[in-house]
Amino acid sequence: MNWDRIQGNWKQVAGKVKTQWGQLTDDDLDIVAGHREQLAGKIQERYGIAREEAVKQLDAWQHTADEAWFTAAPAP
C-alpha cells in the first residue's frame, strides 16, 4: 500500500496503528498525523527499540494494508 494513501486517510488508519502498537497514545497519533518518519520515531521511543527495527516493523505493517482499511463498514 502506498504511504500517501495511508497518510491521506490517517483518521481511518489510526485505529489500525493502535491495534499494532498499543503503547502509542491518541496524542502520539495526533502528533504523527500520518507522517511515516514521525510514526517510526514514536514507535522507537515507546518500545525502546532501534530506529532500524521500528522502520522494519512499520514496513511489515504497511504491507498488510488493503482497501478494506479505507472503506466504511456497511450499515446493518
LOMIKE-977328 format. One line per 2 residues: their letters; for each residue x, y, z of N, C-alpha, C, CB. Coordinates in pm, 1 decimal. Glycine has a CB too. Layout:
N
A	X/Y/Z/X/Y/Z/X/Y/Z/X/Y/Z | ...
//
This chain:
76
MN	85.3/-117.4/0.0/0.0/0.0/0.0/89.4/123.1/0.0/-96.8/0.2/122.4 | 52.8/219.1/-76.7/124.8/345.1/-87.8/106.1/427.0/40.5/76.4/425.0/-211.5
WD	216.7/480.2/95.8/206.8/555.8/220.8/121.3/681.0/204.6/345.7/594.2/270.1 | 121.9/742.3/87.6/38.6/860.4/64.9/-108.1/828.9/91.0/56.8/912.5/-78.5
RI	-149.3/711.1/53.1/-288.5/667.3/75.8/-315.7/652.8/225.7/-316.4/532.2/2.8 | -219.3/595.9/297.4/-234.0/581.2/442.7/-240.1/718.3/508.3/-117.5/498.3/502.0
QG	-149.5/805.3/470.2/-145.5/939.0/528.8/-273.8/1016.3/498.9/-24.1/1016.3/476.4 | -323.4/1005.9/378.7/-444.1/1076.9/340.1/-568.8/1028.8/411.6/-464.0/1064.9/194.2
NW	-563.6/909.7/464.3/-677.9/851.2/536.4/-640.5/822.5/681.3/-725.7/721.1/467.1 | -558.0/908.8/737.8/-499.4/883.1/868.8/-603.7/857.2/976.9/-413.2/999.1/909.4
KQ	-711.7/931.0/978.9/-812.1/912.1/1084.4/-871.2/771.3/1080.4/-924.2/1016.0/1070.6 | -886.5/716.5/960.5/-938.2/580.0/947.7/-832.0/476.8/986.7/-986.3/554.4/803.7
VA	-707.5/506.9/958.7/-598.8/411.5/978.9/-545.2/415.0/1121.6/-486.3/439.4/881.2 | -566.1/523.1/1192.3/-510.0/538.7/1327.0/-549.1/423.2/1419.2/-556.0/670.8/1388.0
GK	-669.1/372.7/1406.7/-711.1/258.1/1487.8/-628.9/133.8/1458.1/-858.1/228.5/1464.7 | -593.2/115.6/1333.3/-508.3/1.9/1295.3/-369.3/17.3/1356.2/-498.3/-10.1/1141.2
VK	-321.5/141.4/1361.8/-191.3/167.9/1422.2/-195.3/133.0/1570.4/-150.3/315.7/1402.2 | -301.5/175.5/1638.6/-313.9/145.4/1782.3/-328.1/-3.8/1807.8/-433.6/219.1/1841.9
TQ	-391.4/-74.4/1716.5/-402.1/-219.3/1731.1/-263.6/-283.4/1722.1/-496.1/-278.1/1623.2 | -183.5/-236.0/1629.2/-49.4/-291.3/1608.6/46.8/-248.8/1719.5/5.4/-247.5/1472.8
WG	44.4/-122.2/1756.8/136.7/-67.5/1856.3/55.2/-3.9/1967.8/234.5/36.3/1792.4 | 6.9/-86.1/2059.0/-83.5/-43.0/2164.4/-26.2/56.6/2263.1/-129.6/-159.7/2237.7
QL	105.9/69.3/2268.5/166.8/164.2/2361.1/162.1/307.5/2308.5/310.4/124.4/2388.6 | 125.3/325.5/2182.6/110.7/459.9/2128.9/-20.2/519.7/2180.8/113.7/458.6/1972.8
TD	-14.8/645.0/2217.2/-133.0/712.3/2271.2/-208.1/785.5/2159.6/-92.8/811.4/2383.2 | -328.5/827.1/2191.4/-404.3/908.9/2095.9/-329.0/1038.7/2065.4/-545.7/940.6/2151.4
DD	-264.9/1094.8/2168.1/-185.2/1216.1/2146.5/-69.7/1189.0/2050.5/-131.1/1269.7/2280.4 | -4.4/1072.6/2065.8/103.4/1035.9/1973.1/51.5/1034.5/1830.2/162.9/897.9/2009.8
LD	-63.9/972.5/1812.3/-119.7/960.2/1677.4/-161.5/1094.6/1621.0/-238.6/866.1/1678.0 | -209.4/1183.1/1707.9/-244.1/1318.1/1663.2/-119.3/1394.5/1619.1/-316.6/1394.9/1775.1
IV	-11.3/1379.1/1694.3/114.1/1446.2/1661.0/171.0/1392.0/1530.9/215.8/1429.5/1774.3 | 169.3/1261.2/1515.4/223.6/1196.0/1395.9/145.9/1238.5/1272.1/220.0/1042.7/1411.0
AG	13.9/1240.7/1283.2/-75.5/1284.0/1175.3/-42.2/1221.4/1040.1/-70.8/1433.9/1162.8 | -1.9/1095.0/1042.5/22.0/1023.7/917.0/161.9/1035.0/861.1/-71.5/1071.6/816.0
HR	249.5/1107.6/926.6/386.8/1122.8/877.5/468.7/1000.1/917.6/452.1/1253.2/933.4 | 514.4/928.8/818.1/580.2/799.1/838.8/703.8/808.4/928.1/619.4/739.7/705.2
EQ	790.2/905.5/904.1/912.6/917.9/982.8/881.8/949.6/1129.3/1002.9/1026.4/923.4 | 781.2/1032.4/1151.3/741.9/1063.5/1289.1/682.2/941.0/1357.1/641.1/1179.7/1291.6
LA	605.4/861.8/1282.6/549.3/739.2/1338.7/660.4/642.4/1376.4/452.5/673.3/1239.2 | 758.2/625.6/1290.8/872.0/538.5/1322.7/941.4/587.5/1448.9/972.4/533.5/1204.8
GK	956.7/718.0/1463.1/1019.2/774.0/1582.4/939.2/746.3/1708.3/1037.7/922.3/1566.1 | 808.3/757.5/1699.2/722.6/730.0/1815.5/727.0/582.1/1852.5/577.2/772.9/1787.0
IQ	729.4/495.4/1752.9/740.4/351.2/1780.3/872.4/324.0/1850.7/730.1/267.5/1648.4 | 978.8/382.3/1798.7/1111.8/366.4/1858.3/1111.4/413.5/2004.3/1217.4/445.3/1776.7
ER	1054.2/529.1/2027.3/1050.5/589.0/2161.5/968.8/504.9/2258.6/993.0/730.2/2155.0 | 847.5/468.0/2219.3/758.2/395.6/2311.0/804.3/252.7/2341.2/618.8/391.3/2252.8
YG	867.9/189.3/2243.6/906.2/49.7/2260.4/1054.4/31.9/2292.1/871.9/-27.2/2136.2 | 1130.6/141.1/2292.8/1272.6/132.8/2326.9/1351.4/45.7/2231.7/1288.6/80.8/2465.9
IA	1321.1/57.3/2102.5/1389.7/-23.6/2001.9/1471.7/67.1/1910.4/1288.0/-107.0/1919.5 | 1560.4/5.7/1835.4/1643.5/80.1/1741.3/1557.3/135.3/1628.2/1756.1/-9.6/1684.9
RE	1601.6/243.9/1571.0/1530.2/307.3/1459.4/1508.1/207.9/1346.5/1608.1/429.7/1407.4 | 1611.3/129.8/1315.4/1601.6/32.4/1206.3/1492.4/-71.1/1233.4/1736.2/-38.0/1185.8
EA	1479.4/-113.0/1358.5/1375.0/-209.6/1393.8/1237.1/-146.6/1381.6/1396.4/-262.6/1536.4 | 1223.8/-22.0/1424.6/1095.4/47.6/1413.0/1055.0/59.8/1266.3/1103.0/187.6/1478.4
VK	1149.4/94.6/1180.7/1121.3/107.6/1037.1/1086.1/-28.8/978.3/1243.0/168.9/962.3 | 1154.6/-133.1/1021.5/1125.5/-268.9/973.8/982.6/-310.2/1011.1/1227.4/-369.9/1032.6
QL	943.5/-281.9/1134.6/807.0/-313.8/1178.2/704.4/-233.0/1098.5/790.7/-286.1/1329.3 | 735.2/-108.0/1076.4/645.1/-20.9/1001.4/630.4/-68.0/856.5/695.9/123.8/1005.0
DA	740.3/-109.1/795.7/735.3/-163.5/659.5/645.8/-286.8/652.9/876.6/-198.5/610.4 | 664.1/-377.3/748.1/583.4/-500.0/750.8/435.5/-466.7/770.0/631.8/-594.3/863.4
WQ	406.2/-374.1/859.8/268.1/-333.9/884.8/206.7/-270.5/760.4/261.2/-236.3/1002.9 | 283.5/-184.0/694.9/234.5/-115.3/574.7/198.1/-216.0/465.9/340.5/-16.3/521.9
HT	272.7/-324.0/456.9/245.4/-424.8/353.4/117.7/-502.9/380.9/362.2/-521.2/342.4 | 66.7/-494.7/504.5/-59.0/-564.8/534.9/-180.8/-479.9/500.1/-63.6/-603.4/683.0
AD	-158.0/-352.3/472.4/-268.8/-261.0/441.3/-342.1/-305.4/315.4/-217.1/-117.0/424.1 | -473.5/-294.6/319.5/-552.9/-324.1/199.7/-671.0/-227.4/193.2/-602.8/-472.6/200.3
EA	-743.6/-234.8/87.3/-854.6/-141.1/63.9/-960.4/-146.0/173.2/-919.4/-170.2/-69.5 | -975.5/-258.8/239.4/-1076.3/-271.3/344.8/-1050.8/-171.9/458.0/-1078.0/-414.2/399.8
WF	-925.8/-128.0/473.5/-893.0/-30.1/578.2/-958.9/104.8/549.2/-739.9/-12.8/589.8 | -990.7/130.9/424.1/-1037.0/262.8/384.2/-1184.9/267.8/349.3/-957.6/310.1/268.1
TA	-1253.2/159.0/363.2/-1395.2/156.6/330.5/-1475.8/143.5/457.4/-1427.9/41.9/233.5 | -1582.2/214.8/464.8/-1668.8/208.8/582.4/-1741.8/75.0/583.7/-1770.2/327.1/583.6
AP	-1766.8/27.6/703.4/-1844.0/-95.7/716.8/-1986.4/-70.5/670.5/-1842.2/-147.5/863.1 | -2047.6/-165.6/601.3/-2186.2/-145.9/556.6/-2281.9/-134.0/674.7/-2229.9/-261.5/466.1
AP	-2382.8/-54.5/659.0/-2483.2/-37.4/763.0/-2561.5/-165.9/780.1/-2577.5/79.1/729.9 | -2596.8/-199.3/905.2/-2672.8/-325.2/928.1/-2813.5/-318.5/875.7/-2677.3/-358.4/1075.7
//
